[in-house]
């Protein structure tokens, strides 16, 4: 889903025509380490930057997924749960 949306974005941005294909086939590889929320936020930003060119981006499944992942990462930041809910 993320790869497909990224490909759509590149197609929209550079108009490579209908014959443009993905450069390499994607093979999922499970990450076995502990996810660092800062690294996740950076990766979300990178992928969004690469995938946001299409007119449907804000309504795409990929966009919704990245917002959810971003929310998880923010809540996983050290000190987030202990922080005040509002500024006073």
ChimeraX attribute file (.defattr): number of C-alpha atoms within 10 A of each C-alpha:
attribute: neighborCount
match mode: 1-to-1
recipient: residues
	/A:1	10
	/A:2	16
	/A:3	14
	/A:4	11
	/A:5	23
	/A:6	22
	/A:7	19
	/A:8	19
	/A:9	22
	/A:10	17
	/A:11	17
	/A:12	16
	/A:13	14
	/A:14	9
	/A:15	11
	/A:16	11
	/A:17	9
	/A:18	7
	/A:19	6
	/A:20	11
	/A:21	11
	/A:22	11
	/A:23	7
	/A:24	6
	/A:25	7
	/A:26	8
	/A:27	6
	/A:28	5
	/A:29	6
	/A:30	6
	/A:31	7
	/A:32	6
	/A:33	6
	/A:34	6
	/A:35	11
	/A:36	11
	/A:37	19
	/A:38	14
	/A:39	11
	/A:40	17
	/A:41	18
	/A:42	12
	/A:43	14
	/A:44	19
	/A:45	14
	/A:46	11
	/A:47	18
	/A:48	20
	/A:49	12
	/A:50	15
	/A:51	23
	/A:52	21
	/A:53	19
	/A:54	17
	/A:55	11
	/A:56	13
	/A:57	18
	/A:58	12
	/A:59	9
	/A:60	15
	/A:61	14
	/A:62	21
	/A:63	20
	/A:64	13
	/A:65	14
	/A:66	19
	/A:67	14
	/A:68	12
	/A:69	15
	/A:70	20
	/A:71	13
	/A:72	14
	/A:73	18
	/A:74	16
	/A:75	12
	/A:76	15
	/A:77	12
	/A:78	10
	/A:79	9
	/A:80	11
	/A:81	11
	/A:82	7
	/A:83	9
	/A:84	9
	/A:85	8
	/A:86	5
	/A:87	5
	/A:88	4
